[in-house]
Amino acid sequence: TFQLRGNQKHAYAHHLFIEQSFQYTKEGGQLFFLVPADLFSSPEAQNLHQLISTQGRLEAVFQLPEALFKNKSAAKALIILRKDTQMTLPKKDVLLAQVPTLSNRKGMELFFEKVRRWK
């Protein structure tokens, strides 16, 4: 019953979780996910993009610092989605941001300023 079940009997768990989360979220609700940093570059990413565009919209992607993770392949990102199947909510620009390391004070100030302007 999953729309994102995959083309070769293989389904990405993250995609399925996002799909089901849209089913249980009220119209206008926001969804927050901690996902692999390469989520949107997987072989099935096009199907995920299509699902998001029919169920709502991508609002923000925060790429977390690689230094937080043991290796680059474990890197994560925080994504924010909004359910809006009727496309009635006003659109705003998608925020794409690289979160600096916490020891980079100037970088953190610039990051939070970028978030404030977006909000």
All heavy atoms as an XYZ file, in Angstrom:
973
protein
N       0.815     -1.210      0.000
C       0.000      0.000      0.000
C       0.850      1.264      0.000
O       0.318      2.338     -0.013
C      -0.941      0.020      1.214
O      -0.152      0.041      2.394
C      -1.863     -1.173      1.216
N       2.149      1.119      0.044
C       3.030      2.280      0.055
C       3.259      2.785     -1.360
O       3.568      2.015     -2.265
C       4.386      1.943      0.678
C       4.353      1.761      2.157
C       4.214      0.495      2.699
C       4.460      2.840      3.013
C       4.194      0.318      4.070
C       4.435      2.676      4.376
C       4.300      1.409      4.911
N       3.132      4.062     -1.539
C       3.401      4.691     -2.829
C       4.896      4.656     -3.138
O       5.292      4.562     -4.297
C       2.900      6.136     -2.773
C       2.948      6.883     -4.066
C       2.371      8.281     -3.891
O       1.632      8.564     -2.945
N       2.709      9.160     -4.807
N       5.739      4.714     -2.119
C       7.189      4.754     -2.293
C       7.845      3.398     -2.043
O       8.965      3.321     -1.572
C       7.802      5.800     -1.347
C       7.366      7.233     -1.561
C       8.001      8.142     -0.523
C       7.747      7.698     -2.957
N       7.190      2.336     -2.383
C       7.714      1.008     -2.079
C       8.953      0.633     -2.874
O       9.592     -0.360     -2.624
C       6.637     -0.040     -2.247
C       6.142     -0.193     -3.661
C       5.005     -1.211     -3.715
N       4.409     -1.240     -5.018
C       3.464     -0.435     -5.445
N       3.007      0.496     -4.647
N       2.967     -0.536     -6.649
N       9.314      1.401     -3.877
C      10.525      1.118     -4.648
C      10.224      0.325     -5.894
O       9.189     -0.328     -6.013
N      11.141      0.378     -6.821
C      10.944     -0.291     -8.108
C      11.468     -1.716     -8.131
O      11.099     -2.489     -8.994
C      11.647      0.509     -9.218
C      11.046      1.880     -9.391
O       9.880      2.084     -9.117
N      11.853      2.822     -9.845
N      12.325     -2.072     -7.195
C      12.973     -3.378     -7.239
C      12.784     -4.147     -5.939
O      13.725     -4.733     -5.427
C      14.457     -3.193     -7.544
C      14.671     -2.445     -8.837
C      16.085     -1.914     -8.939
O      16.824     -1.879     -7.967
N      16.459     -1.489    -10.123
N      11.593     -4.137     -5.379
C      11.266     -4.824     -4.130
C      12.064     -4.293     -2.945
O      12.079     -4.871     -1.889
C      11.466     -6.339     -4.258
C      10.557     -6.991     -5.261
C      10.773     -8.481     -5.261
C       9.895     -9.138     -6.304
N      10.091    -10.576     -6.325
N      12.769     -3.199     -3.143
C      13.540     -2.589     -2.065
C      12.956     -1.213     -1.788
O      12.746     -0.439     -2.702
C      15.015     -2.444     -2.464
C      15.819     -1.692     -1.461
N      16.214     -2.239     -0.274
C      16.286     -0.411     -1.459
C      16.907     -1.339      0.416
N      16.958     -0.219     -0.280
N      12.673     -0.950     -0.536
C      12.119      0.348     -0.170
C      13.046      1.008      0.834
O      13.611      0.349      1.709
C      10.732      0.174      0.427
N      13.220      2.299      0.700
C      14.010      3.052      1.655
C      13.138      3.374      2.858
O      12.106      4.029      2.726
C      14.531      4.338      1.010
C      15.573      4.065     -0.054
C      15.217      3.973     -1.386
C      16.912      3.893      0.290
C      16.171      3.708     -2.366
C      17.863      3.635     -0.673
C      17.491      3.540     -1.995
O      18.426      3.280     -2.943
N      13.563      2.933      4.022
C      12.765      3.108      5.237
C      12.461      4.577      5.502
O      11.352      4.912      5.926
C      13.492      2.489      6.433
N      13.420      5.445      5.223
C      13.201      6.877      5.450
C      12.077      7.407      4.570
O      11.257      8.204      5.004
C      14.482      7.670      5.187
C      15.600      7.277      6.069
N      16.471      6.268      5.752
C      15.981      7.744      7.285
C      17.348      6.135      6.731
N      17.068      7.014      7.669
N      12.036      6.961      3.349
C      10.988      7.402      2.426
C       9.627      6.918      2.913
O       8.648      7.677      2.903
C      11.247      6.860      1.022
C      12.481      7.407      0.369
N      12.699      7.269     -0.980
C      13.537      8.085      0.853
C      13.852      7.838     -1.297
N      14.374      8.335     -0.189
N       9.553      5.663      3.325
C       8.283      5.110      3.799
C       7.811      5.808      5.065
O       6.616      6.074      5.235
C       8.424      3.612      4.046
C       8.825      2.764      2.841
C       8.957      1.307      3.235
C       7.848      2.933      1.694
N       8.741      6.116      5.953
C       8.396      6.816      7.187
C       7.853      8.210      6.886
O       6.869      8.652      7.484
C       9.617      6.889      8.104
C       9.312      7.437      9.463
C       8.570      6.706     10.379
C       9.749      8.702      9.823
C       8.277      7.220     11.630
C       9.466      9.222     11.073
C       8.732      8.481     11.977
N       8.469      8.907      5.952
C       7.988     10.235      5.554
C       6.596     10.124      4.934
O       5.690     10.896      5.260
C       8.986     10.913      4.591
C      10.260     11.286      5.354
C       8.371     12.140      3.921
C      11.426     11.715      4.480
N       6.411      9.140      4.057
C       5.103      8.945      3.424
C       4.019      8.696      4.465
O       2.954      9.326      4.437
C       5.165      7.763      2.452
C       3.852      7.465      1.782
C       3.912      6.288      0.830
O       5.025      5.844      0.470
O       2.835      5.800      0.437
N       4.264      7.807      5.407
C       3.268      7.511      6.431
C       3.041      8.698      7.365
O       1.920      8.925      7.813
C       3.685      6.276      7.230
C       3.486      4.992      6.473
C       2.041      4.811      6.033
O       1.146      4.656      6.871
N       1.804      4.844      4.737
N       4.081      9.459      7.629
C       3.934     10.629      8.495
C       2.999     11.658      7.884
O       2.216     12.292      8.590
C       5.304     11.256      8.772
O       6.102     10.357      9.503
N       3.053     11.819      6.561
C       2.113     12.717      5.890
C       0.677     12.237      6.114
O      -0.233     13.048      6.280
C       2.394     12.805      4.388
C       3.343     13.895      3.990
C       4.554     13.591      3.388
C       3.034     15.233      4.202
C       5.426     14.595      3.006
C       3.896     16.243      3.820
C       5.098     15.922      3.224
N       0.464     10.916      6.137
C      -0.881     10.369      6.321
C      -1.460     10.718      7.694
O      -2.659     10.862      7.843
C      -0.868      8.839      6.149
C      -0.425      8.365      4.790
C      -1.302      8.897      3.673
O      -2.522      8.917      3.780
N      -0.670      9.324      2.598
N      -0.581     10.835      8.695
C      -1.039     11.063     10.066
C      -0.873     12.512     10.539
O      -1.044     12.796     11.718
C      -0.301     10.122     11.018
C      -0.662      8.683     10.771
C       0.205      7.837     10.078
C      -1.884      8.178     11.182
C      -0.126      6.518      9.828
C      -2.241      6.861     10.931
C      -1.355      6.041     10.255
O      -1.702      4.747     10.002
N      -0.561     13.396      9.613
C      -0.384     14.804      9.961
C      -1.586     15.601      9.468
O      -2.065     15.386      8.357
C       0.915     15.352      9.320
O       2.010     14.578      9.804
C       1.134     16.813      9.672
N      -2.057     16.520     10.287
C      -3.177     17.374      9.902
C      -2.749     18.354      8.813
O      -1.579     18.725      8.719
C      -3.682     18.171     11.111
C      -4.342     17.333     12.158
C      -4.815     18.198     13.303
C      -5.453     17.353     14.382
N      -5.908     18.179     15.505
N      -3.710     18.802      8.045
C      -3.465     19.802      7.012
C      -2.847     21.052      7.648
O      -3.333     21.535      8.663
C      -4.789     20.150      6.319
C      -4.657     20.953      5.080
C      -4.122     20.167      3.895
O      -4.102     18.920      3.930
O      -3.732     20.811      2.920
N      -1.766     21.526      7.076
C      -1.069     22.692      7.605
C      -0.017     22.350      8.644
O       0.734     23.217      9.069
N       0.052     21.081      9.050
C       1.015     20.664     10.068
C       2.426     20.547      9.517
O       2.630     20.319      8.328
N       3.399     20.724     10.398
C       4.802     20.605     10.014
C       5.344     19.255     10.449
O       4.934     18.708     11.470
C       5.644     21.710     10.644
C       5.421     23.061     10.014
C       6.354     24.108     10.592
O       6.380     24.309     11.793
N       7.115     24.753      9.730
N       6.298     18.755      9.666
C       6.957     17.487      9.957
C       8.457     17.748     10.025
O       9.007     18.412      9.147
C       6.669     16.475      8.851
C       5.198     16.159      8.603
C       4.678     16.950      7.428
C       5.021     14.690      8.349
N       9.107     17.229     11.057
C      10.542     17.395     11.255
C      11.183     16.014     11.233
O      10.736     15.119     11.953
C      10.835     18.053     12.606
C      10.354     19.471     12.698
C       9.011     19.764     12.896
C      11.257     20.520     12.588
C       8.565     21.069     12.983
C      10.820     21.832     12.675
C       9.466     22.109     12.866
N      12.230     15.851     10.429
C      12.904     14.559     10.317
C      14.413     14.729     10.381
O      14.970     15.641      9.755
C      12.571     13.877      8.984
C      11.133     13.547      8.804
C      10.326     14.358      8.022
C      10.563     12.440      9.413
C       8.990     14.063      7.843
C       9.225     12.139      9.240
C       8.431     12.955      8.458
N      15.068     13.839     11.085
C      16.515     13.711     11.044
C      16.781     12.584     10.060
O      16.381     11.438     10.300
C      17.067     13.385     12.431
C      18.580     13.352     12.560
C      19.168     14.738     12.290
C      18.985     12.865     13.930
N      17.413     12.906      8.947
C      17.560     11.954      7.842
C      19.018     11.868      7.401
O      19.819     12.756      7.696
C      16.680     12.375      6.639
C      15.205     12.364      7.010
C      17.092     13.737      6.098
N      19.357     10.813      6.649
C      20.707     10.768      6.076
C      20.929     11.995      5.191
O      20.019     12.450      4.497
C      20.698      9.491      5.237
C      19.611      8.651      5.822
C      18.578      9.622      6.327
N      22.132     12.536      5.228
C      22.448     13.745      4.471
C      22.246     13.571      2.972
O      21.962     14.531      2.262
C      23.876     14.192      4.765
N      22.338     12.348      2.489
C      22.192     12.092      1.052
C      20.783     11.613      0.677
O      20.593     11.013     -0.376
C      23.239     11.093      0.582
C      23.108      9.733      1.263
O      22.292      9.587      2.197
O      23.843      8.810      0.857
N      19.803     11.895      1.510
C      18.438     11.423      1.266
C      17.916     11.818     -0.109
O      17.275     11.026     -0.791
C      17.486     11.974      2.337
C      16.016     11.571      2.182
C      15.843     10.108      2.584
C      15.123     12.448      3.026
N      18.191     13.037     -0.531
C      17.655     13.520     -1.799
C      18.533     13.173     -2.994
O      18.277     13.625     -4.107
C      17.402     15.026     -1.740
C      16.286     15.385     -0.795
C      16.552     16.066      0.382
C      14.981     15.024     -1.060
C      15.528     16.403      1.256
C      13.944     15.340     -0.190
C      14.221     16.037      0.966
N      19.557     12.363     -2.770
C      20.383     11.931     -3.897
C      20.363     10.418     -4.071
O      21.141      9.869     -4.839
C      21.827     12.424     -3.721
O      22.383     11.893     -2.549
N      19.461      9.741     -3.375
C      19.335      8.288     -3.511
C      18.684      7.950     -4.854
O      18.065      8.812     -5.492
C      18.488      7.729     -2.365
O      17.149      8.148     -2.487
N      18.820      6.705     -5.305
C      18.211      6.319     -6.589
C      16.696      6.532     -6.650
O      16.145      6.778     -7.707
C      18.557      4.832     -6.716
C      19.779      4.658     -5.878
C      19.635      5.633     -4.741
N      16.014      6.463     -5.515
C      14.559      6.630     -5.477
C      14.145      8.053     -5.080
O      12.990      8.313     -4.787
C      13.938      5.628     -4.502
C      14.080      4.185     -4.930
C      13.267      3.869     -6.175
O      12.158      4.411     -6.329
O      13.752      3.073     -6.987
N      15.092      8.989     -5.053
C      14.811     10.355     -4.593
C      13.748     11.054     -5.433
O      12.965     11.844     -4.905
C      16.092     11.177     -4.566
N      13.704     10.777     -6.719
C      12.706     11.425     -7.577
C      11.289     11.099     -7.102
O      10.419     11.970     -7.101
C      12.900     10.996     -9.038
C      11.983     11.706    -10.003
C      12.167     13.222     -9.985
O      13.268     13.726     -9.844
N      11.086     13.952    -10.122
N      11.075      9.862     -6.688
C       9.757      9.478     -6.170
C       9.439     10.216     -4.872
O       8.296     10.608     -4.633
C       9.687      7.973     -5.947
C       9.775      7.203     -7.241
O       9.440      7.714     -8.308
N      10.255      5.974     -7.164
N      10.453     10.407     -4.039
C      10.256     11.159     -2.793
C       9.909     12.614     -3.094
O       8.996     13.173     -2.490
C      11.505     11.071     -1.915
C      11.443     11.821     -0.591
C      10.317     11.283      0.294
C      12.782     11.742      0.125
N      10.617     13.212     -4.046
C      10.315     14.595     -4.449
C       8.860     14.707     -4.911
O       8.158     15.656     -4.569
C      11.229     15.044     -5.595
C      12.608     15.370     -5.175
N      12.932     16.496     -4.450
C      13.781     14.715     -5.368
C      14.227     16.524     -4.221
N      14.769     15.446     -4.763
N       8.429     13.750     -5.710
C       7.062     13.772     -6.233
C       6.046     13.656     -5.096
O       5.049     14.372     -5.070
C       6.865     12.643     -7.238
C       5.514     12.663     -7.901
C       5.404     11.591     -8.976
O       6.361     10.902     -9.297
N       4.218     11.459     -9.529
N       6.309     12.757     -4.141
C       5.400     12.609     -3.003
C       5.316     13.906     -2.212
O       4.218     14.363     -1.888
C       5.865     11.478     -2.080
C       5.025     11.390     -0.808
C       3.821     10.508     -1.034
C       5.836     10.929      0.361
N       6.449     14.509     -1.923
C       6.455     15.747     -1.140
C       5.688     16.837     -1.872
O       4.894     17.559     -1.263
C       7.900     16.189     -0.827
C       8.530     15.211      0.171
C       7.923     17.610     -0.254
C      10.015     15.416      0.393
N       5.856     16.942     -3.183
C       5.177     18.007     -3.928
C       3.668     17.789     -4.018
O       2.921     18.750     -4.157
C       5.779     18.163     -5.320
O       5.512     17.032     -6.098
N       3.200     16.552     -3.918
C       1.752     16.316     -3.940
C       1.129     16.399     -2.556
O      -0.051     16.695     -2.426
C       1.407     14.941     -4.557
O       2.029     13.915     -3.784
C       1.841     14.862     -6.000
N       1.926     16.151     -1.513
C       1.397     16.177     -0.148
C       1.631     17.510      0.561
O       0.997     17.788      1.568
C       2.047     15.060      0.678
C       1.664     13.678      0.238
C       0.197     13.398      0.463
O      -0.342     13.645      1.532
N      -0.464     12.901     -0.557
N       2.556     18.284      0.066
C       2.869     19.541      0.735
C       4.074     20.195      0.117
O       4.166     20.324     -1.086
N       5.018     20.551      0.975
C       6.223     21.220      0.469
C       7.381     21.049      1.420
O       7.200     20.833      2.615
C       5.952     22.689      0.238
C       5.707     23.457      1.531
C       5.358     24.846      1.236
N       4.075     24.804      0.557
C       3.165     25.735      0.593
N       3.407     26.824      1.230
N       2.026     25.619     -0.012
N       8.560     21.188      0.851
C       9.798     21.217      1.620
C       9.999     22.646      2.087
O       9.935     23.575      1.284
C      10.969     20.772      0.732
C      12.357     20.814      1.347
C      12.474     19.785      2.467
C      13.396     20.538      0.272
N      10.208     22.830      3.382
C      10.396     24.178      3.918
C      11.843     24.493      4.240
O      12.285     25.610      4.062
C       9.528     24.383      5.159
C       8.058     24.410      4.822
C       7.243     25.096      5.884
O       7.580     24.997      7.072
O       6.250     25.740      5.506
N      12.594     23.499      4.753
C      13.979     23.774      5.123
C      14.800     22.492      5.164
O      14.276     21.412      5.440
C      14.042     24.452      6.491
N      16.090     22.661      4.878
C      17.068     21.588      5.012
C      18.261     22.167      5.772
O      18.862     23.146      5.332
C      17.547     21.051      3.644
C      18.602     19.973      3.835
C      16.387     20.533      2.815
N      18.566     21.573      6.913
C      19.709     21.977      7.712
C      20.738     20.851      7.658
O      20.514     19.784      8.232
C      19.320     22.227      9.178
C      18.359     23.359      9.358
C      17.007     23.124      9.524
C      18.821     24.664      9.362
C      16.117     24.167      9.700
C      17.941     25.728      9.537
C      16.584     25.473      9.701
N      21.826     21.071      6.957
C      22.904     20.090      6.861
C      23.730     20.188      8.143
O      24.327     21.223      8.412
C      23.774     20.393      5.640
C      24.809     19.358      5.361
C      24.203     18.098      4.799
O      23.250     18.139      4.037
N      24.744     16.974      5.194
N      23.741     19.137      8.945
C      24.474     19.163     10.212
C      25.969     18.999      9.966
O      26.374     18.369      8.976
C      23.948     18.063     11.136
C      22.462     18.192     11.495
C      22.009     17.023     12.348
C      22.192     19.505     12.210
N      26.802     19.534     10.852
C      28.249     19.446     10.652
C      28.732     17.992     10.635
O      28.323     17.191     11.480
C      28.840     20.176     11.855
C      27.726     20.897     12.503
C      26.457     20.246     12.077
N      29.597     17.677      9.684
C      30.135     16.315      9.584
C      30.927     15.936     10.824
O      31.032     14.760     11.167
C      30.995     16.173      8.333
C      30.185     16.131      7.067
C      31.057     15.940      5.834
O      32.259     15.607      5.957
O      30.521     16.129      4.736
N      31.480     16.919     11.512
C      32.275     16.653     12.719
C      31.445     15.997     13.825
O      31.995     15.395     14.743
C      32.896     17.950     13.231
N      30.127     16.091     13.742
C      29.260     15.469     14.749
C      29.173     13.958     14.591
O      28.711     13.260     15.488
C      27.839     16.043     14.651
C      27.624     17.473     15.098
C      26.174     17.885     14.850
C      27.967     17.642     16.566
N      29.621     13.448     13.440
C      29.425     12.044     13.125
C      30.752     11.323     12.951
O      31.758     11.929     12.594
C      28.557     11.924     11.865
C      27.260     12.661     12.001
C      27.122     13.935     11.477
C      26.209     12.118     12.713
C      25.947     14.647     11.637
C      25.031     12.820     12.884
C      24.891     14.091     12.341
N      30.714     10.032     13.198
C      31.932      9.226     13.159
C      32.603      9.268     11.792
O      33.819      9.325     11.693
C      31.598      7.788     13.551
C      32.788      6.917     13.764
C      32.387      5.577     14.318
C      33.623      4.737     14.610
N      33.276      3.500     15.269
N      31.788      9.221     10.742
C      32.331      9.302      9.388
C      31.332      9.999      8.474
O      30.174     10.196      8.830
C      32.729      7.923      8.844
C      31.564      6.947      8.876
O      30.475      7.256      8.431
N      31.805      5.768      9.425
N      31.785     10.347      7.285
C      30.960     11.125      6.354
C      29.683     10.387      5.951
O      28.631     10.997      5.780
C      31.789     11.463      5.114
C      31.119     12.398      4.173
C      32.027     12.792      3.025
C      31.300     13.768      2.123
N      32.166     14.355      1.120
N      29.756      9.071      5.854
C      28.574      8.310      5.443
C      27.480      8.306      6.516
O      26.333      7.985      6.223
C      28.959      6.874      5.084
O      29.447      6.208      6.228
N      27.822      8.677      7.739
C      26.833      8.741      8.818
C      26.238     10.134      8.977
O      25.397     10.350      9.851
C      27.472      8.301     10.130
N      26.642     11.079      8.147
C      26.178     12.463      8.269
C      24.653     12.547      8.145
O      24.033     11.783      7.408
C      26.844     13.332      7.212
N      24.086     13.506      8.842
C      22.631     13.679      8.882
C      22.243     15.108      8.535
O      23.049     16.032      8.584
C      22.090     13.355     10.281
C      22.408     11.981     10.786
C      21.594     10.923     10.103
C      21.835      9.557     10.705
N      22.724      8.732      9.916
N      20.979     15.261      8.212
C      20.386     16.567      7.953
C      19.027     16.599      8.636
O      18.392     15.565      8.833
C      20.230     16.801      6.453
N      18.614     17.783      8.995
C      17.280     17.988      9.545
C      16.452     18.596      8.428
O      16.853     19.600      7.831
C      17.333     18.946     10.741
C      15.980     19.364     11.314
C      15.307     18.171     11.990
C      16.152     20.495     12.301
N      15.320     17.974      8.116
C      14.435     18.547      7.093
C      13.103     18.904      7.732
O      12.646     18.250      8.670
C      14.222     17.614      5.874
C      13.535     16.313      6.264
C      15.531     17.352      5.157
C      13.097     15.466      5.075
N      12.527     19.979      7.227
C      11.214     20.422      7.689
C      10.284     20.417      6.491
O      10.569     21.026      5.454
C      11.276     21.830      8.305
C      12.277     21.866      9.464
C       9.886     22.270      8.775
C      12.528     23.250     10.027
N       9.173     19.694      6.630
C       8.155     19.614      5.590
C       6.859     20.186      6.143
O       6.656     20.244      7.358
C       7.923     18.150      5.177
C       9.154     17.342      4.756
C       8.789     15.879      4.582
C       9.735     17.901      3.487
N       5.970     20.586      5.269
C       4.645     21.047      5.680
C       3.606     20.337      4.834
O       3.738     20.266      3.618
C       4.498     22.549      5.511
C       3.101     23.035      5.970
C       2.943     24.526      5.897
N       3.824     25.240      6.794
C       3.571     25.485      8.081
N       2.471     25.051      8.633
N       4.417     26.181      8.802
N       2.583     19.807      5.497
C       1.492     19.175      4.760
C       0.541     20.262      4.287
O       0.051     21.064      5.078
C       0.743     18.178      5.635
C      -0.359     17.462      4.863
C      -0.964     16.345      5.655
C      -2.029     15.644      4.834
N      -2.559     14.472      5.539
N       0.307     20.301      2.984
C      -0.572     21.304      2.377
C      -1.075     20.739      1.058
O      -0.678     21.172     -0.010
C       0.198     22.615      2.168
C      -0.690     23.751      1.662
O      -1.929     23.635      1.757
O      -0.132     24.739      1.163
N      -1.952     19.739      1.138
C      -2.412     19.061     -0.075
C      -3.235     19.975     -0.974
O      -3.297     19.759     -2.178
C      -3.243     17.813      0.272
O      -4.317     18.188      1.146
C      -2.385     16.759      0.936
N      -3.873     20.994     -0.419
C      -4.692     21.912     -1.225
C      -3.884     23.096     -1.752
O      -4.392     23.918     -2.498
C      -5.865     22.438     -0.391
C      -6.730     21.351      0.208
C      -7.304     20.426     -0.840
O      -7.804     20.878     -1.861
N      -7.229     19.126     -0.599
N      -2.608     23.182     -1.339
C      -1.705     24.270     -1.743
C      -2.331     25.642     -1.442
O      -2.318     26.548     -2.251
C      -1.308     24.155     -3.216
C      -0.639     22.862     -3.574
S       0.833     22.605     -2.574
C       1.207     20.911     -2.943
N      -2.882     25.761     -0.231
C      -3.549     26.996      0.178
C      -2.657     27.899      1.018
O      -2.929     29.085      1.139
C      -4.809     26.672      1.000
O      -4.433     25.857      2.115
C      -5.845     25.957      0.165
N      -1.623     27.337      1.623
C      -0.753     28.145      2.479
C       0.201     28.968      1.625
O       0.621     28.529      0.558
C       0.043     27.232      3.417
C      -0.821     26.418      4.391
C       0.032     25.393      5.112
C      -1.493     27.326      5.390
N       0.546     30.169      2.079
C       1.478     30.992      1.297
C       2.834     30.317      1.198
O       3.331     29.769      2.173
C       1.557     32.302      2.086
C       1.012     32.005      3.420
C       0.129     30.807      3.313
N       3.417     30.360      0.004
C       4.742     29.767     -0.209
C       5.807     30.711      0.305
O       5.679     31.920      0.212
C       4.980     29.506     -1.691
C       4.219     28.345     -2.213
C       4.790     27.912     -3.544
C       4.025     26.703     -4.004
N       4.869     25.630     -4.380
N       6.853     30.117      0.853
C       8.029     30.899      1.190
C       9.240     30.131      0.686
O       9.166     28.945      0.388
C       8.121     31.199      2.675
C       8.229     30.025      3.611
C       8.328     30.558      5.033
C       8.133     29.459      6.043
N       8.223     29.953      7.396
N      10.345     30.835      0.571
C      11.560     30.217      0.051
C      11.993     29.061      0.939
O      11.838     29.103      2.155
C      12.689     31.231     -0.024
C      12.417     32.320     -1.053
O      11.678     32.053     -2.011
O      12.937     33.434     -0.881
N      12.561     28.040      0.305
C      13.127     26.914      1.047
C      14.448     27.376      1.651
O      15.282     27.956      0.963
C      13.349     25.704      0.122
C      14.046     24.579      0.873
C      12.027     25.223     -0.464
N      14.618     27.123      2.926
C      15.864     27.471      3.602
C      16.824     26.301      3.474
O      16.524     25.194      3.924
C      15.618     27.783      5.078
C      16.868     28.033      5.923
C      17.628     29.259      5.411
C      16.507     28.204      7.373
N      17.945     26.525      2.832
C      19.017     25.540      2.736
C      20.189     26.096      3.521
O      20.716     27.151      3.171
C      19.417     25.316      1.278
C      18.298     24.872      0.341
C      18.787     24.852     -1.092
C      17.754     23.519      0.747
N      20.580     25.392      4.578
C      21.629     25.933      5.446
C      22.575     24.845      5.922
O      22.135     23.745      6.273
C      21.005     26.634      6.648
N      23.843     25.173      5.921
C      24.875     24.313      6.495
C      25.088     24.782      7.935
O      25.472     25.928      8.149
C      26.175     24.449      5.696
C      27.349     23.703      6.277
C      27.242     22.209      6.084
O      26.843     21.746      5.025
N      27.578     21.460      7.101
N      24.820     23.923      8.889
C      25.014     24.283     10.293
C      26.509     24.218     10.595
O      27.135     23.175     10.382
C      24.238     23.340     11.232
C      24.455     23.717     12.685
C      22.753     23.333     10.888
N      27.093     25.298     11.074
C      28.527     25.281     11.384
C      28.791     24.511     12.677
O      27.872     24.231     13.446
C      28.871     26.757     11.547
C      27.601     27.409     11.917
C      26.492     26.608     11.300
N      30.042     24.196     12.917
C      30.392     23.548     14.183
C      30.126     24.533     15.323
O      30.201     25.746     15.141
C      31.869     23.109     14.208
O      32.686     24.260     14.028
C      32.159     22.071     13.143
N      29.824     24.004     16.471
C      29.483     24.856     17.608
C      30.646     25.732     18.047
O      30.439     26.790     18.646
C      28.992     23.998     18.777
C      27.704     23.212     18.497
C      27.374     22.321     19.679
C      26.558     24.138     18.186
N      31.861     25.331     17.764
C      33.024     26.135     18.157
C      33.236     27.337     17.233
O      33.996     28.241     17.559
C      34.282     25.262     18.156
O      34.516     24.748     16.870
N      32.536     27.377     16.117
C      32.646     28.487     15.165
C      31.613     29.552     15.529
O      30.498     29.573     15.002
C      32.431     27.962     13.744
C      32.534     29.034     12.690
O      32.618     30.225     12.988
N      32.515     28.602     11.441
N      31.984     30.422     16.438
C      31.050     31.426     16.966
C      30.493     32.337     15.868
O      29.290     32.576     15.796
C      31.735     32.255     18.045
C      30.821     33.241     18.692
C      31.518     34.012     19.783
N      30.604     35.015     20.279
C      30.511     35.356     21.527
N      31.263     34.783     22.431
N      29.659     36.284     21.891
N      31.370     32.859     15.017
C      30.931     33.762     13.943
C      30.005     33.018     12.972
O      28.978     33.550     12.550
C      32.156     34.332     13.208
C      31.809     35.307     12.115
C      31.182     36.567     12.678
C      30.954     37.575     11.574
N      30.094     38.660     11.982
N      30.370     31.792     12.647
C      29.531     30.986     11.765
C      28.150     30.737     12.355
O      27.146     30.780     11.648
N      28.095     30.491     13.668
C      26.812     30.268     14.337
C      25.968     31.537     14.319
O      24.753     31.476     14.103
C      27.017     29.791     15.774
C      27.535     28.369     15.883
S      26.462     27.136     15.109
C      25.152     27.029     16.295
N      26.587     32.681     14.521
C      25.848     33.945     14.465
C      25.246     34.157     13.080
O      24.078     34.543     12.951
C      26.763     35.114     14.832
C      27.150     35.170     16.290
C      28.189     36.235     16.591
O      28.546     37.030     15.684
O      28.655     36.268     17.745
N      26.041     33.912     12.051
C      25.552     34.064     10.673
C      24.438     33.069     10.376
O      23.449     33.397      9.715
C      26.698     33.897      9.678
C      27.763     34.989      9.699
C      28.944     34.601      8.817
C      27.173     36.326      9.274
N      24.592     31.840     10.874
C      23.578     30.811     10.674
C      22.249     31.237     11.296
O      21.198     31.184     10.652
C      24.047     29.487     11.278
C      22.972     28.454     11.369
C      22.529     27.787     10.245
C      22.378     28.155     12.591
C      21.520     26.840     10.332
C      21.373     27.211     12.685
C      20.940     26.553     11.552
N      22.282     31.678     12.553
C      21.042     32.076     13.225
C      20.433     33.335     12.608
O      19.207     33.480     12.574
C      21.249     32.228     14.735
C      21.305     30.911     15.436
C      22.470     30.479     16.053
C      20.203     30.066     15.456
C      22.534     29.265     16.686
C      20.250     28.832     16.085
C      21.428     28.421     16.700
N      21.256     34.208     12.090
C      20.730     35.387     11.386
C      19.994     34.947     10.123
O      18.934     35.478      9.789
C      21.866     36.358     11.055
C      21.408     37.599     10.325
C      20.345     38.390     11.093
O      20.374     38.414     12.329
O      19.483     39.001     10.413
N      20.563     33.994      9.414
C      19.919     33.461      8.204
C      18.568     32.836      8.543
O      17.582     33.050      7.838
C      20.843     32.430      7.539
C      20.353     31.904      6.218
C      21.386     30.965      5.597
C      20.965     30.529      4.223
N      21.959     29.650      3.589
N      18.516     32.088      9.647
C      17.258     31.465     10.074
C      16.235     32.524     10.468
O      15.056     32.435     10.113
C      17.510     30.479     11.239
C      16.195     29.976     11.823
C      18.366     29.317     10.777
N      16.671     33.557     11.193
C      15.742     34.636     11.589
C      15.149     35.337     10.359
O      13.961     35.635     10.328
C      16.460     35.649     12.482
C      16.501     35.266     13.937
C      16.975     36.418     14.812
N      18.377     36.711     14.638
C      19.366     36.072     15.262
N      19.102     35.103     16.081
N      20.617     36.407     15.045
N      15.985     35.632      9.366
C      15.486     36.282      8.155
C      14.496     35.397      7.412
O      13.507     35.871      6.880
C      16.647     36.642      7.228
C      17.393     37.879      7.633
C      18.323     38.317      6.534
N      19.103     37.196      6.045
C      20.415     37.093      6.092
N      21.127     38.064      6.557
N      21.024     36.017      5.649
N      14.752     34.109      7.394
C      13.862     33.162      6.710
C      12.525     33.065      7.423
O      11.478     33.048      6.807
C      14.531     31.790      6.631
C      13.624     30.711      6.161
C      13.203     30.485      4.886
C      13.026     29.690      6.971
N      12.387     29.380      4.848
C      12.263     28.881      6.124
C      13.076     29.395      8.323
C      11.545     27.785      6.581
C      12.358     28.294      8.781
C      11.603     27.512      7.910
N      12.566     33.010      8.734
C      11.354     32.843      9.530
C      10.440     34.028      9.337
O       9.292     33.972      9.209
C      11.730     32.663     10.988
C      10.574     32.283     11.857
C      11.048     32.045     13.252
C       9.858     31.754     14.137
N      10.178     31.708     15.522
